Amino acid sequence: MSIKRIEPGVRMSGAVVHGNTVYLAGQVGDGETVTEQCKDALGEVDRLLAAAGTDKSKILQTIIYLSDMSYFGEMNAAWEAWVDPANTPARATSEAKLAAPKYKVEFVVTAAI
């Protein structure tokens, strides 16, 4: 089975397609608030899924990391405004120290093609 790397770089690829599954690198966004960062990061999810030939209705699983669980409600509001309500994926949310202090949220997505 072939492997297709989307936006490969020295450290990682933006996404990797193997068979009928696409794995996205963790997506973070710009902005001061959790809502702004969610909107920006989920826009990148949309863009990478489209580059792989799929969309958010085919997301199988999302893992969400928050730098502080006090952001859970704000993140959920942004998520619910974005996610396809007819095709919600399996999802987990955890608190974690992210790559840089400015990041409040990161999304790791796996989807079907």
Secondary structure, DSSP 8 states (H G I E B T S, - for coil): --EEEEEE-SS-EEEEEETTEEEE--B---SSSHHHHHHHHHHHHHHHHHHHT--GGGEEEEEEEESSGGGHHHHHHHHHHHS-TTS--EEEEEE---SSTT--EEEEEEEE-
